[in-house]
Amino acid sequence: MKKHITAEAIQQYAATSKDTAAIHLNIEAAAKVGFKRPVAHGMYIMGLAQSLYLIEHPSQWITTYSMKFQKPLLIDTVAIFHFEVSNSDILVTVEIETGEVIASGTFTVEERAK
Amino acid sequence: MNRVQHRLHITAEWITDYAQSIEAPLQRIHGEIIAPATMPIIFWQAFDIPWLNAEGPFIHGSQHFSYKAPIIAGMILDCELSLSKVEKKSGRQGDLTLYTHTLVCKCNGDLIVTAETLLIRVGDQDEETHNS
């Protein structure tokens, strides 16, 4: 599943989460630490991965969820989300188009009471 | 003391705002809106975290959530955020300090969610403090 990570989405996430660190919002601040563009919040990526899965599996809720953030994801990048079922776990990997892994994790789900 | 507590009222509006920010579908259990699993990370905004104020910037290394029950709109959660471990390591980027945080939220004494957050600081904070 592909998702274009936009500056607007990161600005909205920053406002809601109140994580307004300059590296997420400001091109100069990102440049100071060696990035060409601002960097998405790790928790935005983790949250988005969960959302993309649940849109496809609306009867489930997530009971455990772990993610390791491996590389920064710059805004205006296409992120690719892979989901793989392994026994009772769902493995999630987030890559960019070069194949570089940005984050990876695991979650477990249960059927949701209506 | 590396431990702070806060009582949080989880409103439907707060859940909805958060869900929109991560494009999450709104889910319900028994007709009540439930929070996306990752929402407790924004509970941090309610805390004044004295042991982080003087430090930083941090890299978010990893994150874990474990639920006993979903967070439901209208819940009053008693949350405690603690610094559970500090480790120093040497990595490719130089000296690293790893701060493991544990957030535990209960409703009427019943455990709802435990979250573990690893924040990484690059550089040797002690050295900088001593030199400043």
gemmi code that builds the backbone of each chain (N, CA, C; Angstrom):
import gemmi

chains = {
    "A": [
        ("MET", (0.840, -1.181, 0.000), (0.000, 0.000, 0.000), (0.891, 1.252, 0.000)),
        ("LYS", (0.648, 2.157, -0.947), (1.521, 3.329, -1.053), (0.829, 4.565, -0.473)),
        ("LYS", (1.627, 5.419, 0.111), (1.069, 6.632, 0.703), (2.076, 7.776, 0.533)),
        ("HIS", (1.605, 8.853, -0.063), (2.464, 10.032, -0.201), (2.409, 10.810, 1.110)),
        ("ILE", (3.563, 11.027, 1.706), (3.631, 11.707, 3.004), (3.757, 13.210, 2.733)),
        ("THR", (2.707, 13.945, 3.058), (2.687, 15.369, 2.706), (3.046, 16.253, 3.903)),
        ("ALA", (3.505, 17.453, 3.580), (3.803, 18.439, 4.630), (2.528, 18.788, 5.411)),
        ("GLU", (1.400, 18.844, 4.705), (0.133, 19.197, 5.365), (-0.236, 18.146, 6.415)),
        ("ALA", (-0.064, 16.882, 6.072), (-0.399, 15.811, 7.022), (0.503, 15.888, 8.252)),
        ("ILE", (1.772, 16.190, 8.026), (2.714, 16.272, 9.154), (2.393, 17.500, 10.017)),
        ("GLN", (1.986, 18.588, 9.369), (1.594, 19.783, 10.132), (0.363, 19.485, 10.984)),
        ("GLN", (-0.579, 18.748, 10.416), (-1.790, 18.415, 11.182), (-1.440, 17.479, 12.345)),
        ("TYR", (-0.574, 16.508, 12.075), (-0.179, 15.597, 13.159), (0.561, 16.363, 14.256)),
        ("ALA", (1.419, 17.276, 13.866), (2.178, 18.077, 14.851), (1.219, 18.877, 15.732)),
        ("ALA", (0.193, 19.457, 15.118), (-0.756, 20.270, 15.880), (-1.545, 19.400, 16.860)),
        ("THR", (-1.971, 18.237, 16.420), (-2.780, 17.363, 17.289), (-1.931, 16.749, 18.398)),
        ("SER", (-0.740, 16.313, 18.045), (0.118, 15.635, 19.027), (0.865, 16.634, 19.915)),
        ("LYS", (0.892, 17.890, 19.489), (1.674, 18.960, 20.127), (3.179, 18.646, 20.096)),
        ("ASP", (3.587, 17.775, 19.186), (5.015, 17.559, 18.935), (5.379, 18.455, 17.760)),
        ("THR", (5.778, 19.682, 18.109), (6.044, 20.682, 17.068), (7.544, 20.944, 16.922)),
        ("ALA", (8.354, 19.925, 17.184), (9.801, 20.060, 17.004), (10.084, 20.542, 15.578)),
        ("ALA", (11.025, 21.492, 15.475), (11.276, 22.163, 14.196), (11.679, 21.197, 13.089)),
        ("ILE", (12.320, 20.103, 13.443), (12.788, 19.156, 12.414), (11.608, 18.573, 11.609)),
        ("HIS", (10.409, 18.579, 12.198), (9.233, 18.046, 11.511), (8.550, 19.085, 10.615)),
        ("LEU", (8.867, 20.359, 10.831), (8.056, 21.416, 10.227), (8.839, 22.412, 9.390)),
        ("ASN", (10.125, 22.479, 9.636), (10.893, 23.595, 9.117), (12.071, 23.084, 8.290)),
        ("ILE", (12.128, 23.556, 7.052), (13.151, 23.036, 6.132), (14.565, 23.427, 6.579)),
        ("GLU", (14.704, 24.616, 7.156), (16.032, 25.048, 7.624), (16.494, 24.183, 8.803)),
        ("ALA", (15.559, 23.904, 9.715), (15.916, 23.077, 10.884), (16.309, 21.675, 10.435)),
        ("ALA", (15.613, 21.159, 9.432), (15.949, 19.832, 8.910), (17.322, 19.866, 8.235)),
        ("ALA", (17.580, 20.942, 7.493), (18.867, 21.070, 6.786), (20.032, 21.108, 7.766)),
        ("LYS", (19.819, 21.726, 8.918), (20.891, 21.834, 9.924), (21.374, 20.473, 10.396)),
        ("VAL", (20.483, 19.481, 10.381), (20.885, 18.140, 10.808), (21.020, 17.185, 9.614)),
        ("GLY", (21.157, 17.787, 8.415), (21.566, 17.001, 7.260), (20.454, 16.419, 6.408)),
        ("PHE", (19.199, 16.897, 6.601), (18.095, 16.379, 5.792), (17.640, 17.428, 4.784)),
        ("LYS", (17.235, 16.956, 3.604), (16.826, 17.880, 2.546), (15.453, 18.482, 2.815)),
        ("ARG", (14.638, 17.736, 3.552), (13.272, 18.200, 3.851), (12.940, 17.803, 5.289)),
        ("PRO", (11.881, 18.393, 5.857), (11.480, 17.980, 7.209), (11.189, 16.480, 7.291)),
        ("VAL", (11.248, 15.976, 8.492), (11.148, 14.539, 8.745), (9.793, 14.240, 9.401)),
        ("ALA", (9.131, 13.206, 8.924), (7.848, 12.800, 9.526), (8.073, 12.275, 10.948)),
        ("HIS", (7.107, 12.495, 11.823), (7.165, 11.925, 13.168), (7.111, 10.397, 13.056)),
        ("GLY", (7.936, 9.713, 13.829), (7.845, 8.250, 13.862), (6.449, 7.786, 14.236)),
        ("MET", (5.829, 8.504, 15.172), (4.496, 8.084, 15.626), (3.414, 8.361, 14.585)),
        ("TYR", (3.680, 9.268, 13.661), (2.741, 9.446, 12.547), (2.793, 8.206, 11.652)),
        ("ILE", (4.013, 7.730, 11.387), (4.171, 6.540, 10.531), (3.520, 5.327, 11.197)),
        ("MET", (3.783, 5.183, 12.500), (3.217, 4.035, 13.235), (1.686, 4.114, 13.247)),
        ("GLY", (1.175, 5.318, 13.478), (-0.270, 5.505, 13.489), (-0.880, 5.254, 12.124)),
        ("LEU", (-0.221, 5.754, 11.089), (-0.735, 5.593, 9.732), (-0.747, 4.116, 9.316)),
        ("ALA", (0.282, 3.383, 9.703), (0.341, 1.946, 9.372), (-0.872, 1.237, 9.967)),
        ("GLN", (-1.157, 1.554, 11.217), (-2.320, 0.965, 11.883), (-3.616, 1.343, 11.155)),
        ("SER", (-3.709, 2.596, 10.739), (-4.928, 3.058, 10.065), (-5.131, 2.328, 8.748)),
        ("LEU", (-4.061, 2.195, 7.974), (-4.173, 1.543, 6.672), (-4.610, 0.087, 6.831)),
        ("TYR", (-4.097, -0.563, 7.880), (-4.503, -1.954, 8.127), (-5.977, -2.019, 8.521)),
        ("LEU", (-6.399, -1.141, 9.438), (-7.764, -1.218, 9.973), (-8.821, -0.818, 8.935)),
        ("ILE", (-8.442, 0.036, 7.994), (-9.388, 0.382, 6.924), (-9.747, -0.889, 6.143)),
        ("GLU", (-8.758, -1.765, 5.991), (-8.979, -3.029, 5.268), (-9.594, -4.108, 6.160)),
        ("HIS", (-9.448, -3.961, 7.481), (-9.914, -4.994, 8.428), (-10.731, -4.322, 9.533)),
        ("PRO", (-11.886, -3.760, 9.181), (-12.618, -2.916, 10.142), (-13.225, -3.663, 11.330)),
        ("SER", (-13.280, -4.982, 11.269), (-13.902, -5.708, 12.388), (-12.904, -5.983, 13.514)),
        ("GLN", (-11.641, -5.581, 13.338), (-10.611, -5.913, 14.330), (-10.186, -4.679, 15.122)),
        ("TRP", (-9.672, -4.919, 16.323), (-8.977, -3.839, 17.038), (-7.603, -4.353, 17.446)),
        ("ILE", (-6.668, -3.435, 17.599), (-5.276, -3.807, 17.848), (-5.045, -3.909, 19.352)),
        ("THR", (-4.506, -5.039, 19.771), (-4.312, -5.269, 21.211), (-2.854, -5.093, 21.643)),
        ("THR", (-1.917, -5.397, 20.767), (-0.515, -5.049, 21.041), (0.075, -4.530, 19.741)),
        ("TYR", (1.059, -3.653, 19.897), (1.641, -3.051, 18.690), (3.041, -2.557, 19.041)),
        ("SER", (4.031, -3.024, 18.287), (5.425, -2.602, 18.493), (5.989, -2.114, 17.181)),
        ("MET", (6.834, -1.112, 17.243), (7.515, -0.652, 16.029), (8.895, -0.116, 16.380)),
        ("LYS", (9.828, -0.421, 15.473), (11.182, 0.105, 15.598), (11.382, 1.097, 14.455)),
        ("PHE", (11.878, 2.279, 14.795), (12.075, 3.320, 13.780), (13.545, 3.273, 13.343)),
        ("GLN", (13.749, 2.925, 12.071), (15.113, 2.635, 11.624), (15.771, 3.775, 10.846)),
        ("LYS", (14.973, 4.487, 10.062), (15.522, 5.578, 9.239), (14.521, 6.729, 9.237)),
        ("PRO", (14.997, 7.964, 9.064), (14.043, 9.073, 8.960), (13.274, 9.004, 7.637)),
        ("LEU", (12.019, 9.415, 7.683), (11.186, 9.480, 6.475), (10.925, 10.954, 6.181)),
        ("LEU", (11.451, 11.431, 5.063), (11.304, 12.842, 4.710), (9.922, 13.081, 4.118)),
        ("ILE", (9.396, 14.287, 4.356), (8.103, 14.609, 3.752), (8.255, 14.674, 2.221)),
        ("ASP", (7.122, 14.600, 1.530), (7.095, 14.525, 0.070), (7.822, 13.283, -0.432)),
        ("THR", (7.672, 12.204, 0.320), (8.204, 10.899, -0.072), (7.028, 9.936, -0.128)),
        ("VAL", (7.118, 8.957, -1.020), (6.105, 7.903, -1.041), (6.575, 6.790, -0.113)),
        ("ALA", (5.739, 6.481, 0.883), (6.038, 5.377, 1.798), (5.204, 4.175, 1.364)),
        ("ILE", (5.820, 3.011, 1.436), (5.131, 1.778, 1.036), (4.964, 0.912, 2.282)),
        ("PHE", (3.715, 0.558, 2.561), (3.387, -0.222, 3.762), (3.087, -1.657, 3.353)),
        ("HIS", (3.842, -2.583, 3.943), (3.618, -4.014, 3.687), (3.075, -4.659, 4.956)),
        ("PHE", (2.057, -5.487, 4.802), (1.496, -6.232, 5.937), (1.564, -7.715, 5.609)),
        ("GLU", (2.048, -8.474, 6.585), (2.187, -9.916, 6.366), (1.700, -10.638, 7.623)),
        ("VAL", (0.815, -11.590, 7.425), (0.293, -12.335, 8.571), (1.247, -13.475, 8.888)),
        ("SER", (1.642, -13.564, 10.166), (2.541, -14.623, 10.599), (1.978, -15.189, 11.903)),
        ("ASN", (1.377, -16.377, 11.832), (0.645, -16.963, 12.972), (-0.391, -15.955, 13.452)),
        ("SER", (-0.302, -15.570, 14.727), (-1.317, -14.628, 15.229), (-0.843, -13.183, 15.124)),
        ("ASP", (0.347, -12.981, 14.563), (0.883, -11.622, 14.455), (0.713, -11.075, 13.040)),
        ("ILE", (0.681, -9.776, 12.952), (0.759, -9.115, 11.645), (2.062, -8.331, 11.635)),
        ("LEU", (2.899, -8.639, 10.664), (4.178, -7.942, 10.543), (3.981, -6.768, 9.601)),
        ("VAL", (4.504, -5.615, 9.988), (4.387, -4.432, 9.141), (5.785, -3.896, 8.843)),
        ("THR", (5.997, -3.571, 7.587), (7.265, -2.973, 7.173), (6.943, -1.716, 6.365)),
        ("VAL", (7.660, -0.659, 6.651), (7.475, 0.601, 5.922), (8.768, 0.884, 5.172)),
        ("GLU", (8.636, 1.008, 3.856), (9.824, 1.245, 3.013), (9.592, 2.498, 2.181)),
        ("ILE", (10.696, 2.993, 1.610), (10.556, 3.992, 0.557), (10.822, 3.311, -0.779)),
        ("GLU", (10.674, 4.061, -1.868), (10.685, 3.414, -3.186), (12.035, 2.809, -3.562)),
        ("THR", (13.107, 3.228, -2.872), (14.412, 2.614, -3.123), (14.520, 1.246, -2.461)),
        ("GLY", (13.535, 0.880, -1.653), (13.588, -0.390, -0.927), (14.153, -0.252, 0.471)),
        ("GLU", (14.597, 0.942, 0.821), (15.163, 1.183, 2.143), (14.050, 1.082, 3.199)),
        ("VAL", (14.329, 0.319, 4.264), (13.323, 0.142, 5.318), (13.389, 1.316, 6.297)),
        ("ILE", (12.231, 1.942, 6.501), (12.109, 3.092, 7.401), (11.740, 2.639, 8.808)),
        ("ALA", (10.830, 1.688, 8.872), (10.343, 1.212, 10.168), (9.771, -0.176, 9.982)),
        ("SER", (9.810, -0.949, 11.064), (9.201, -2.269, 10.994), (8.626, -2.614, 12.360)),
        ("GLY", (7.615, -3.439, 12.349), (6.977, -3.759, 13.612), (6.024, -4.926, 13.498)),
        ("THR", (5.317, -5.140, 14.588), (4.397, -6.265, 14.719), (3.175, -5.811, 15.489)),
        ("PHE", (2.011, -6.289, 15.099), (0.863, -6.095, 15.973), (-0.008, -7.334, 16.033)),
        ("THR", (-0.808, -7.387, 17.078), (-1.781, -8.461, 17.219), (-3.168, -7.829, 17.268)),
        ("VAL", (-4.154, -8.579, 16.839), (-5.515, -8.037, 16.759), (-6.510, -9.017, 17.386)),
        ("GLU", (-7.658, -8.489, 17.728), (-8.800, -9.314, 18.148), (-10.017, -8.815, 17.390)),
        ("GLU", (-11.004, -9.683, 17.263), (-12.267, -9.243, 16.684), (-12.944, -8.287, 17.669)),
        ("ARG", (-13.521, -7.262, 17.131), (-14.102, -6.198, 17.955), (-15.575, -6.512, 18.239)),
        ("ALA", (-15.944, -6.362, 19.524), (-17.371, -6.512, 19.865), (-18.130, -5.360, 19.235)),
        ("LYS", (-19.300, -5.618, 18.668), (-20.049, -4.553, 17.999), (-20.884, -3.743, 18.993)),
    ],
    "B": [
        ("MET", (12.591, 12.744, 41.268), (11.985, 11.423, 41.052), (11.548, 11.313, 39.594)),
        ("ASN", (11.925, 10.235, 38.939), (11.633, 10.091, 37.514), (10.292, 9.412, 37.279)),
        ("ARG", (9.261, 10.067, 37.801), (7.930, 9.465, 37.710), (6.925, 10.607, 37.809)),
        ("VAL", (6.007, 10.687, 36.867), (4.977, 11.736, 36.917), (3.614, 11.092, 36.669)),
        ("GLN", (2.590, 11.707, 37.262), (1.243, 11.134, 37.146), (0.274, 12.191, 36.639)),
        ("HIS", (-0.755, 11.729, 35.959), (-1.754, 12.660, 35.460), (-3.074, 11.920, 35.263)),
        ("ARG", (-4.156, 12.620, 35.594), (-5.484, 12.051, 35.322), (-5.996, 12.680, 34.030)),
        ("LEU", (-6.428, 11.847, 33.100), (-6.844, 12.329, 31.778), (-8.288, 11.945, 31.501)),
        ("HIS", (-9.048, 12.906, 31.011), (-10.411, 12.616, 30.564), (-10.367, 12.415, 29.054)),
        ("ILE", (-10.710, 11.228, 28.625), (-10.602, 10.896, 27.197), (-11.946, 11.208, 26.534)),
        ("THR", (-11.998, 12.323, 25.865), (-13.260, 12.710, 25.227), (-13.355, 12.128, 23.813)),
        ("ALA", (-14.587, 12.026, 23.344), (-14.804, 11.564, 21.967), (-14.139, 12.527, 20.981)),
        ("GLU", (-14.181, 13.820, 21.329), (-13.587, 14.819, 20.444), (-12.067, 14.639, 20.340)),
        ("TRP", (-11.439, 14.330, 21.479), (-9.979, 14.137, 21.479), (-9.622, 12.911, 20.628)),
        ("ILE", (-10.384, 11.838, 20.807), (-10.138, 10.625, 20.003), (-10.346, 10.926, 18.518)),
        ("THR", (-11.407, 11.654, 18.211), (-11.708, 11.959, 16.809), (-10.609, 12.799, 16.175)),
        ("ASP", (-10.145, 13.810, 16.919), (-9.065, 14.660, 16.402), (-7.810, 13.834, 16.132)),
        ("TYR", (-7.488, 12.977, 17.101), (-6.284, 12.164, 16.928), (-6.450, 11.205, 15.745)),
        ("ALA", (-7.614, 10.567, 15.666), (-7.859, 9.617, 14.574), (-7.724, 10.313, 13.216)),
        ("GLN", (-8.259, 11.534, 13.127), (-8.145, 12.270, 11.855), (-6.686, 12.550, 11.508)),
        ("SER", (-5.876, 12.831, 12.528), (-4.474, 13.212, 12.264), (-3.659, 12.049, 11.729)),
        ("ILE", (-4.119, 10.818, 11.957), (-3.406, 9.644, 11.410), (-4.285, 8.886, 10.407)),
        ("GLU", (-5.374, 9.543, 9.982), (-6.276, 8.960, 8.979), (-6.853, 7.614, 9.419)),
        ("ALA", (-7.095, 7.486, 10.720), (-7.618, 6.224, 11.255), (-9.136, 6.175, 11.130)),
        ("PRO", (-9.679, 5.011, 10.827), (-11.134, 4.874, 10.851), (-11.610, 4.955, 12.304)),
        ("LEU", (-12.762, 5.582, 12.536), (-13.312, 5.634, 13.906), (-13.943, 4.291, 14.211)),
        ("GLN", (-13.485, 3.658, 15.276), (-14.027, 2.348, 15.636), (-14.878, 2.461, 16.896)),
        ("ARG", (-15.845, 1.584, 17.016), (-16.723, 1.581, 18.193), (-16.800, 0.179, 18.765)),
        ("ILE", (-16.950, 0.128, 20.099), (-17.261, -1.125, 20.773), (-18.493, -0.850, 21.625)),
        ("HIS", (-19.512, -1.660, 21.485), (-20.800, -1.444, 22.172), (-21.294, -0.015, 21.953)),
        ("GLY", (-21.074, 0.486, 20.747), (-21.588, 1.805, 20.384), (-20.705, 2.980, 20.805)),
        ("GLU", (-19.660, 2.713, 21.588), (-18.795, 3.802, 22.069), (-17.520, 3.869, 21.223)),
        ("ILE", (-17.075, 5.092, 20.967), (-15.854, 5.281, 20.182), (-14.655, 4.781, 20.978)),
        ("ILE", (-13.768, 4.042, 20.321), (-12.524, 3.621, 20.981), (-11.333, 4.337, 20.328)),
        ("ALA", (-10.277, 4.471, 21.127), (-9.095, 5.203, 20.666), (-8.219, 4.309, 19.802)),
        ("PRO", (-7.602, 4.876, 18.773), (-6.577, 4.117, 18.049), (-5.481, 3.656, 19.017)),
        ("ALA", (-4.914, 2.495, 18.741), (-3.949, 1.894, 19.678), (-2.770, 2.810, 19.990)),
        ("THR", (-2.400, 3.652, 19.037), (-1.211, 4.496, 19.231), (-1.511, 5.800, 19.979)),
        ("MET", (-2.770, 6.047, 20.323), (-3.117, 7.351, 20.912), (-2.388, 7.682, 22.211)),
        ("PRO", (-2.070, 6.707, 23.084), (-1.416, 7.103, 24.345), (-0.122, 7.903, 24.167)),
        ("ILE", (0.477, 7.850, 22.983), (1.702, 8.635, 22.810), (1.389, 10.129, 22.939)),
        ("ILE", (0.182, 10.552, 22.594), (-0.109, 11.983, 22.720), (-0.541, 12.344, 24.147)),
        ("PHE", (-0.673, 11.346, 25.017), (-0.917, 11.661, 26.431), (0.303, 12.369, 27.024)),
        ("TRP", (1.460, 12.143, 26.395), (2.685, 12.788, 26.886), (2.519, 14.299, 26.959)),
        ("GLN", (1.661, 14.868, 26.085), (1.503, 16.324, 26.066), (0.920, 16.844, 27.385)),
        ("ALA", (0.284, 15.973, 28.169), (-0.312, 16.395, 29.446), (0.725, 16.465, 30.567)),
        ("PHE", (1.855, 15.811, 30.363), (2.840, 15.705, 31.435), (3.920, 16.784, 31.326)),
        ("ASP", (4.340, 17.282, 32.484), (5.582, 18.029, 32.541), (6.639, 16.997, 32.917)),
        ("ILE", (7.613, 16.790, 32.059), (8.559, 15.688, 32.250), (9.922, 16.286, 32.600)),
        ("PRO", (10.196, 16.452, 33.895), (11.374, 17.225, 34.294), (12.694, 16.638, 33.806)),
        ("TRP", (12.774, 15.317, 33.711), (14.063, 14.723, 33.327), (14.344, 14.860, 31.832)),
        ("LEU", (13.355, 15.307, 31.056), (13.609, 15.540, 29.630), (13.801, 17.020, 29.312)),
        ("ASN", (13.394, 17.887, 30.213), (13.409, 19.314, 29.902), (14.790, 19.839, 29.545)),
        ("ALA", (15.796, 19.353, 30.260), (17.142, 19.901, 30.076), (17.907, 19.178, 28.981)),
        ("GLU", (17.317, 18.140, 28.427), (18.079, 17.315, 27.494), (17.521, 17.444, 26.074)),
        ("GLY", (17.990, 16.579, 25.226), (17.470, 16.562, 23.860), (18.409, 17.244, 22.889)),
        ("PRO", (18.151, 17.198, 21.582), (16.977, 16.544, 21.004), (17.085, 15.015, 21.068)),
        ("PHE", (15.943, 14.378, 20.900), (15.882, 12.929, 20.986), (15.454, 12.324, 19.653)),
        ("ILE", (15.901, 11.093, 19.460), (15.412, 10.282, 18.340), (14.480, 9.234, 18.952)),
        ("HIS", (13.347, 9.026, 18.322), (12.420, 7.997, 18.804), (12.907, 6.659, 18.247)),
        ("GLY", (13.391, 5.805, 19.138), (13.988, 4.549, 18.687), (12.966, 3.454, 18.452)),
        ("SER", (12.086, 3.269, 19.421), (11.068, 2.232, 19.275), (9.890, 2.529, 20.178)),
        ("GLN", (8.796, 1.829, 19.909), (7.547, 2.080, 20.626), (6.766, 0.786, 20.742)),
        ("HIS", (6.165, 0.591, 21.907), (5.344, -0.607, 22.127), (4.080, -0.227, 22.896)),
        ("PHE", (2.959, -0.823, 22.515), (1.691, -0.662, 23.254), (1.129, -2.055, 23.540)),
        ("SER", (0.600, -2.212, 24.728), (-0.044, -3.478, 25.078), (-1.335, -3.178, 25.837)),
        ("TYR", (-2.446, -3.672, 25.304), (-3.772, -3.346, 25.857), (-4.384, -4.522, 26.601)),
        ("LYS", (-4.994, -4.211, 27.749), (-5.866, -5.174, 28.439), (-7.308, -4.960, 27.993)),
        ("ALA", (-7.610, -3.707, 27.651), (-8.950, -3.352, 27.167), (-8.795, -2.077, 26.354)),
        ("PRO", (-9.699, -1.832, 25.418), (-9.568, -0.602, 24.625), (-9.866, 0.642, 25.456)),
        ("ILE", (-9.296, 1.749, 25.031), (-9.631, 3.051, 25.628), (-10.929, 3.520, 24.984)),
        ("ILE", (-11.913, 3.793, 25.815), (-13.256, 4.143, 25.332), (-13.544, 5.605, 25.652)),
        ("ALA", (-14.178, 6.299, 24.715), (-14.542, 7.701, 24.929), (-15.324, 7.839, 26.234)),
        ("GLY", (-14.941, 8.846, 27.019), (-15.594, 9.078, 28.303), (-14.805, 8.533, 29.480)),
        ("MET", (-13.814, 7.690, 29.214), (-13.006, 7.132, 30.314), (-12.208, 8.226, 31.021)),
        ("ILE", (-12.045, 8.036, 32.321), (-11.073, 8.828, 33.075), (-9.898, 7.887, 33.319)),
        ("LEU", (-8.749, 8.261, 32.789), (-7.575, 7.399, 32.920), (-6.585, 8.007, 33.910)),
        ("ASP", (-6.124, 7.192, 34.836), (-5.032, 7.589, 35.724), (-3.750, 7.042, 35.110)),
        ("CYS", (-2.905, 7.961, 34.654), (-1.710, 7.555, 33.912), (-0.453, 7.935, 34.682)),
        ("GLU", (0.505, 7.050, 34.626), (1.800, 7.314, 35.253), (2.881, 7.073, 34.211)),
        ("LEU", (3.710, 8.084, 34.033), (4.828, 7.985, 33.091), (6.115, 7.941, 33.906)),
        ("SER", (6.931, 6.929, 33.674), (8.171, 6.822, 34.446), (9.349, 6.555, 33.513)),
        ("LEU", (10.489, 7.010, 33.965), (11.742, 6.699, 33.270), (12.229, 5.394, 33.875)),
        ("SER", (12.093, 4.310, 33.136), (12.353, 3.006, 33.741), (13.794, 2.535, 33.565)),
        ("LYS", (14.506, 3.097, 32.587), (15.894, 2.643, 32.390), (16.684, 3.701, 31.613)),
        ("VAL", (17.922, 3.909, 32.002), (18.838, 4.767, 31.228), (20.088, 3.952, 30.956)),
        ("GLU", (20.451, 3.845, 29.688), (21.641, 3.071, 29.312), (22.515, 3.915, 28.407)),
        ("LYS", (23.807, 3.727, 28.511), (24.718, 4.404, 27.588), (25.334, 3.356, 26.662)),
        ("LYS", (25.397, 3.718, 25.387), (25.985, 2.803, 24.412), (26.814, 3.609, 23.425)),
        ("SER", (27.697, 2.924, 22.732), (28.431, 3.572, 21.645), (27.911, 3.029, 20.335)),
        ("GLY", (27.568, 3.935, 19.435), (27.044, 3.517, 18.134), (27.818, 4.203, 17.029)),
        ("ARG", (27.335, 3.994, 15.796), (27.994, 4.608, 14.635), (27.971, 6.127, 14.719)),
        ("GLN", (26.929, 6.647, 15.407), (26.797, 8.108, 15.519), (27.541, 8.650, 16.744)),
        ("GLY", (28.309, 7.803, 17.436), (29.012, 8.237, 18.634), (28.315, 7.722, 19.874)),
        ("ASP", (28.494, 8.452, 20.975), (27.889, 8.004, 22.223), (26.378, 8.214, 22.188)),
        ("LEU", (25.678, 7.218, 22.659), (24.217, 7.279, 22.688), (23.740, 7.070, 24.120)),
        ("THR", (22.700, 7.789, 24.489), (22.040, 7.504, 25.766), (20.623, 7.072, 25.453)),
        ("LEU", (20.254, 5.905, 25.972), (18.937, 5.322, 25.689), (18.051, 5.496, 26.918)),
        ("TYR", (16.925, 6.149, 26.735), (15.978, 6.404, 27.828), (14.717, 5.582, 27.568)),
        ("THR", (14.486, 4.586, 28.403), (13.275, 3.786, 28.265), (12.212, 4.328, 29.213)),
        ("HIS", (11.056, 4.656, 28.650), (9.942, 5.199, 29.430), (8.788, 4.201, 29.435)),
        ("THR", (8.102, 4.146, 30.565), (6.920, 3.297, 30.654), (5.727, 4.160, 31.040)),
        ("LEU", (4.684, 4.052, 30.266), (3.427, 4.753, 30.553), (2.382, 3.691, 30.892)),
        ("VAL", (1.793, 3.829, 32.064), (0.761, 2.880, 32.491), (-0.522, 3.664, 32.739)),
        ("CYS", (-1.621, 3.250, 32.112), (-2.902, 3.943, 32.292), (-3.949, 2.961, 32.812)),
        ("LYS", (-4.622, 3.402, 33.876), (-5.659, 2.567, 34.498), (-6.969, 3.332, 34.535)),
        ("CYS", (-8.068, 2.574, 34.554), (-9.402, 3.180, 34.691), (-10.057, 2.508, 35.895)),
        ("ASN", (-10.381, 3.275, 36.907), (-10.950, 2.732, 38.162), (-10.081, 1.607, 38.723)),
        ("GLY", (-8.775, 1.762, 38.607), (-7.845, 0.774, 39.149), (-7.553, -0.391, 38.215)),
        ("ASP", (-8.289, -0.517, 37.139), (-8.056, -1.624, 36.194), (-7.079, -1.185, 35.102)),
        ("LEU", (-6.083, -2.019, 34.889), (-5.100, -1.701, 33.852), (-5.757, -1.701, 32.476)),
        ("ILE", (-5.503, -0.637, 31.722), (-6.021, -0.539, 30.355), (-4.887, -0.726, 29.349)),
        ("VAL", (-3.830, 0.067, 29.520), (-2.749, 0.016, 28.530), (-1.406, 0.295, 29.194)),
        ("THR", (-0.389, -0.382, 28.666), (1.001, -0.104, 29.034), (1.727, 0.234, 27.735)),
        ("ALA", (2.504, 1.300, 27.787), (3.257, 1.705, 26.592), (4.712, 1.897, 26.968)),
        ("GLU", (5.587, 1.437, 26.107), (7.025, 1.620, 26.338), (7.602, 2.426, 25.192)),
        ("THR", (8.364, 3.454, 25.548), (8.919, 4.379, 24.556), (10.421, 4.476, 24.756)),
        ("LEU", (11.161, 4.198, 23.702), (12.619, 4.343, 23.770), (13.022, 5.621, 23.045)),
        ("LEU", (13.597, 6.543, 23.805), (14.129, 7.766, 23.214), (15.654, 7.694, 23.275)),
        ("ILE", (16.289, 8.144, 22.199), (17.745, 8.057, 22.104), (18.306, 9.463, 21.972)),
        ("ARG", (19.280, 9.739, 22.791), (19.959, 11.016, 22.681), (21.365, 10.756, 22.159)),
        ("VAL", (21.742, 11.486, 21.126), (23.075, 11.319, 20.543), (24.008, 12.309, 21.229)),
        ("GLY", (25.184, 11.819, 21.663), (26.149, 12.678, 22.349), (26.182, 12.341, 23.825)),
        ("ASP", (27.214, 12.844, 24.491), (27.397, 12.543, 25.908), (26.902, 13.713, 26.739)),
        ("GLN", (25.702, 13.574, 27.288), (25.090, 14.659, 28.047), (25.915, 15.020, 29.279)),
        ("ASP", (26.469, 13.995, 29.980), (27.216, 14.275, 31.210), (28.392, 15.181, 30.921)),
        ("GLU", (29.087, 14.845, 29.811), (30.273, 15.615, 29.456), (29.895, 17.070, 29.177)),
        ("GLU", (28.802, 17.237, 28.428), (28.388, 18.606, 28.085), (27.975, 19.368, 29.340)),
        ("THR", (27.290, 18.677, 30.243), (26.839, 19.328, 31.469), (28.044, 19.775, 32.286)),
        ("HIS", (29.028, 18.886, 32.373), (30.207, 19.217, 33.173), (31.011, 20.360, 32.562)),
        ("ASN", (30.954, 20.440, 31.248), (31.736, 21.487, 30.584), (31.010, 22.821, 30.538)),
        ("SER", (29.705, 22.803, 30.821), (28.949, 24.052, 30.655), (29.012, 24.921, 31.902)),
    ],
}
model = gemmi.Model(1)
for chain_id, residues in chains.items():
    chain = gemmi.Chain(chain_id)
    for i, (resn, *xyz) in enumerate(residues, 1):
        res = gemmi.Residue()
        res.name, res.seqid = resn, gemmi.SeqId(i, " ")
        for name, pos in zip(("N", "CA", "C"), xyz):
            atom = gemmi.Atom()
            atom.name, atom.element = name, gemmi.Element(name[0])
            atom.pos, atom.b_iso = gemmi.Position(*pos), 0.0
            res.add_atom(atom)
        chain.add_residue(res)
    model.add_chain(chain)
structure = gemmi.Structure()
structure.add_model(model)
structure.setup_entities()
